[in-house]
Amino acid sequence: MSADEIPISQTALLLCDLQNDFIHPDGAYGRAGQTAASIAALPARLEPLADAMRAKGGWIASTHFTLFTGRNGEPFIDPHLRKLRPFLKKGDFVMGSWGHQVVAELAPSDLPVEKVGYDAFYATRLEWILRKVGIRKLLVAGIVTNGGVSSTVRGAHVREFQVTVLEDGCGAFTQELHDTAIAALRPVAEISTVAAELAKLG
């Protein structure tokens, strides 16, 4: 390892919103038919890397989109989200629920953090908890490339984390959206693949 290379003990695989309610066929999006093959394929593709990170002493962090609730368990859903995703209902994305959890293939997460918007650093404890355990480098994967992933990568960049985006570890609802988002992230992050990062781990 070179003098300026960040060790695995200070590196986290950051799983953006790879939750049952987004990914699993029985989750909120699956029940509504809101999926894409590229998104559905992510857990199996990322599982070997998550296992290798654990084995080598790295961290698994995860962001969890959350619908906080008020009286009678009714979720607070922003008007723009209600318009985009009218199928969201009471019980979806609630903390502690099965739907809120990271998908089984990638569990457990060492550092789960709930979030309310696209950028996982906005109004959350993500930066605090990453600093607390000494993480300086993030391998970013998850959904969607042009939404939560892009916003979180930029948030990490301005906070001076070293960021690598796993191009084939992210997904969007169309290939065009994914490709455009990856191209736009090249000025602020290294772009790599799951296989390349596995090879580095040996």
N, C-alpha and C positions, 0 to 999 in steps of 0.2 A: 504494500500500500504506500503510495506517495505521501509526502508530508502534508500536502493540502487536500488529500482525499478524506472525506468524512466517513468514519467507521460505521459499521452496521449497527452498533449499539446506539448511535445517534441518528438512525434512519427509521422512518415509518412508512409503511404502505398505507396510504390514505384512501379509504374506500368511500366514495361519494354516493350516498343515497342508495346503496345496493340493499334495499330493504324488501321484505316480503310483499308489502303493499304495492311496491313498484314492479317487482320482478316475478314473483310466484304466480302461477295461473289462478290460484285462489285468493290472491290479494286484490286490493281495490282496483288497480289498473287492469289486471288480468281479467277480472269479472266483467269489466267494461269493454274488453277487447282492445285496450290501448297498449299495444306492445309492438316490438319489432324484433326480427330474428337476431339482429346484431346485438340488441340489448339482452335478449334471453340467453345468448351464448356466453355472456361475460362471467358468470360465477364459475363455470367449469374451466374456462380459460385461465382465470386468476387463481384458482385453488392451488395449483402447484407452487406458484410464487408465494402465496400466503404461507403455505406450509414451510417453504424454504426460509422465508424471513423469520419465522418462529424458531426453526432449528438452528439458525445462525446467530440468534440473539437480537434480531430486529424487533420492531414494534408493529402492531396492527392497530390503526386508528380508523374510526368510521364516523361519518356524519349521517344524521338521521333526520330527514324532513319530518316536522312535527306539526300536527294540528292541535293546538292547546284548546282546552274546553272551558266553557262557562257553566252556568246553571243547567242542571239536567243532562250534562254531558254533551251539550251542543257545541260543535267546533266553531272556532273563530276562523272564517275563511274570507280572505280579502276579495273584494268585488272582481278584480281582474282574474283571480284564480277561479272563482265561481263561474265566470263566463267561459274560461278555457276548459275547465274540468267540472261540468255540471253534475257528474256522476258521484263526486265525493259526498260522503254521508257520515252521519254519526257513527263513531267507532273506528273510522279510518285514521291511520297515522297517529294514534293515541299512544303516548308514552306508556310502556309496560305491556302493550298488546303484542300479539304475535306479528301483526302486520308492520309494526314499528321496528321490529328486530332486523338485524343483518341476516341475509339469507344463510341457510344452514351450511352450504358448501364453504363459506368464508368465515364462519363463526369459530371461536369467539373473538370479539374485538377487545383489545387491551384498553383502548381509550375511546369509548363511544361518546359522541357529543350531539345533542339535539340542536336543530336549527330551524329558523322560520322563513328564511329567504334563500336566494340563490347562493350568495357568498357565505360559506360556512364560518367565516371569521366575523360576520356582522352580528352583533348582539349575542355572541356566544362565548363560552369559556375555552374555545379551541386553542387560541394562541397561548393562553395561560397554562393549559395542561401540557401542551407540547414543550413549552419552555421548562416547565416543572420537571419533566423527565429527561431534559437535555437534548431533545430532538432538534437537529439543524437541517436535515435533508428529508424531503418528501417525494415518494413515488406515488403519483396521483392516478387513480383509476375510478371508473364509475359512470354515472349518468347525471344529466345528459351533457354531451360534450360541449354543446353550444349554450348551455345554461349553467347549472350548478358547478360543473367541472371548470369551465372557463372563468367564471366569477371567483371561484375558490383559488384557482391557480394564480390569478392576478392579485388576489388578497394576500396570498403567501409571498408572492414576489415583492410587493411593496413592504412587507415585514421582514425581508431579507432572509427568508428561508431559501435554501438551494432546492430547486424544483425540477423534477423530471416527470413528464407526462407520458404515460404508457398509451401509445396511439391505438394499439389493438386491445387495450384494457379499458377503453372508453367506448360509449355508444350513444347514438342519437336516433331520432325517429326516421331520418333519411341519411343516406351516405353523403349526399351533398352538404347537408348541415354539418355532419361530422368532419368532413374534409376541410371545409371552410374554417371551422373553429380551430382545428389543429394548425392550419397554416397561420392563423392569426395569433396563435400562442408561441410561435417560434421565437419572436423577439424577447420573450420573458421567461422561457423555460427550455430545458433540453427535451427533445422528443426521442423516445426510445420505444422498445417493444417488450412484451413479457419474456420472450425467449432470450433477448439480449440481457435483460436484468437477471434472469435465472442463470445464464452463463457466467455472469460476474460473481454470483454467489457460489459457483462451483457445485 
